[in-house]
């Protein structure tokens, strides 16, 4: 009785594949997604944009930065960072409509809006108008500026493990609307940062929104050795990349691991071929 099995690659074919993978030039991996940064005209806002752009580009995202208002088309972007903390240029009703459409354009689309302390309520006011427009609830503009040590709340406590953050001078809001505080003042009832995960914005159920009322954690951090502004910022970037699930693994797999796997497969294939040539005993 003759037994048949599925054909397998010869040892020479597998060896050729191994050599090809070994000596072929390394190819860059695909982009993890397209990110838009709206920086405006202020120097600090542009510094914040440069910082985030560098970190996201290194992680594998394709980043586009603009120093004017919101572009006419937001098609193709999955994340937007608007760092115009001073409202230069102003956050208009038309841009709010664009951002709301963006949050509804695809599941997981995420928007970050930069606020500041009470001296910049000219910017904070329109941001909170947009929160209400998106269905996040009515939130009053900050009435207090703080440099207190705040408690960081999940998911912004990881993957860079932190439990506190100290902003240079942030605007404190007394409500998180239908969302959550990303960090809270002592007592846990107020805070300088908000987030709305998927399902928390009634007019943009598949989108996510983050608001931080401080420019320094992006533009000039760190302001102190234990401020934790940089890990908080990077945790925010991870959330923006994947708001409804665990943070993506942004570390590429070493090519050496792939080569070892191919080599092992070649050895196994060789042994199978050699054993198939031996006389079969009945």
Order of alpha helices (4+ residues) and beta strands (2+ residues): alpha-beta-alpha-beta-beta-alpha-beta-alpha-beta-beta-beta-beta-beta-beta-beta-alpha-alpha-alpha
